[in-house]
C-alpha cells in the first residue's frame, strides 16, 4: 500500500452497509473503527472490480479511511447535524498512525492526504472538486488549505507516541 486517503462519508454517525463498500475503514462518532467489505490489499489491483472505490482516479494502492459524519454539510457556517466529533477525529488520527506503521507509509503530502487534496493534485480525475475534508468541526480554526498539514502533524504525533510504547 502506498498511501492513505481520508474522507468523510457525508452520512450519519455509524457506517451503513452501503458505505462499507467504498471505504476500508470507517470511524463512528465514539471513535470505534469498523472494517469495510474490502481489505486494503484488494486495492493493489483495481482491474478486477473487487476493491474499495473511495477515490476516483486514486484507488490503486490507496487505503480509504472515512469519518462517519457530515450529513447535511453545506458550508462552515452550516455543518449539518452530524459534525465530526473530537473523539472520532483523534481516534482516526491514531488509527492512521497505526496504518502508517503497519504498511511502512511515510507521512508526507504525497502519501497521507484528504480526498480534497487528492482532487486538487489530480484535476483530471473524478475526485476533482470533492470537499472531503475541507472543514474540521473539532478544530474549526484550521483553514481549508491547512487541513492536510494539520492531519499529517496529528498522525505524526500519534506515530511517535505509539512507537515509544
N, C-alpha and C positions, 0 to 999 in steps of 0.2 A: 504494500500500500504506500502511496506516495504523498497523500495529503488528506486533510480533514476539511470539510466544508460545513460550516454552521448555518442553521436555518431556524426560523420559527415556522410552526405549522399553519398559522393563520386560523387555528382552530381553538378548541377549548382546552381545559387543563389536563385531560387524560387522553392517551392515544387511542384512536379508533383503529379498527382493522384496516380501513382504507389508508390511513396514514402509515401504518406499519408496512405497507407495500413499497413505500417510497424512501424510507429512512432506515439506516442500520440500527440506530439507537434513538430513543425518544426519552425526554425528561419531563416528568409531570410536575405539578405545582409544589409538591413536597420534596422534590429533588430525587425521586426514585427513577431509576434507569430501567427502560424497557427495551427489549430487543425487537427489531423488525423481522420481517419474514426472511430477508436475505442477510447472509453473513457478509462482512466486508470483503472477504476473498471472492465472493460472487461478482464483484465489480472489477476484478482483474481482467476479465474478458466480457465485454458487454455485447458481443456479437450474437449471443445465444438468446437474448431477450429474457434472461433469468438473472436479473440484477435489480438493485435499488436505484430507480431513476429519479434521483433527487436534484440533479443539476444539469440542465440542458447543455450539452457540449462539454461537460466536465465530469462525467460519471466514472470513466475508466480510471482505476487506481485510486478512487476517492472514497473516503468514509463519510457518510452523511449523518450528521448529528443534529437533532431538532428539539427545540423547546416547544412543548405543547402549550401554546399560548397565542395571544394577539388576535383572536377572532374579533372582528369589528374595527380593527385598526384603520383609521383614516388619516391621522396626522399626529404629530407630537402633542397637539392640544386635544386630540380625541383618540385615545388609545383603545377604546372599546372596554368590554367587561372582563377581559382575560389577559391582563398585562403579565409579562414575565415577572415572577416573584424573586426576591433576593435569594432565598434558599435554592430555588430552581437554577438560577444563574450560577451561583457558586458551586453547586453540585456538578453542573455541566462543565465548568472550568476544570474542576478536579478530575472529572471523568476524562476530559480531553487530554489532560496531562498524562493520565494512565495509558491512553491510546497512543500518545506520542512515545512513551516508554516501550510499550509492547511492540509497536511496529517500527521503532527506530526512526521516527519522523522528527526532523529538526523543526523548531518553532520559528518559522520565518513567514513573511508575507506571501511567499510562493507555495508554502506547504500547509499553513493553517490560515483559513480565511472565511469570511462570511459569503453567503450566496450573492449578496450585493457586490462585494469586492470582485468576485469571480466574473460577474456580468460586466463590471466596469473594465476589467482587464481583457475580456473577450467579447466585444460588442457584436461580433458576427454570430454569436450563439443565441439560443432562446433564453439564456439567462440574463441577457441584456435587459435592463430596466427592472429587475427583481428588487424588491425593497427589504428583503430579509437579509441582514439585520441592520436597519438604519436608525433604530432607537432602542435604548435600554432603559425601561422604566425604573429599575433599581438604581441606575446611575444616569439620571436624566440630564445631568450637566455635561456628559460626554457628547461632543459634536458628532454628527453623522459620519464625517470623513475620518474621525479618530477612533471609531468603534473597533475596527480591526486591530489597530495597535493596542488599544486598551485590552481587548480579549487576549491577544498574544502575551501581553505583560502578565495578565492574571494566570494564564496557563503556565507560563514560565515560573511564576511564583509557586504554584502547586507542584510543578515538576520538581523544583529544587526542594521544597518541603518534603515531598514524598520520597525523594531519593536519599534523604538524610535518615529516613526511617524513624 
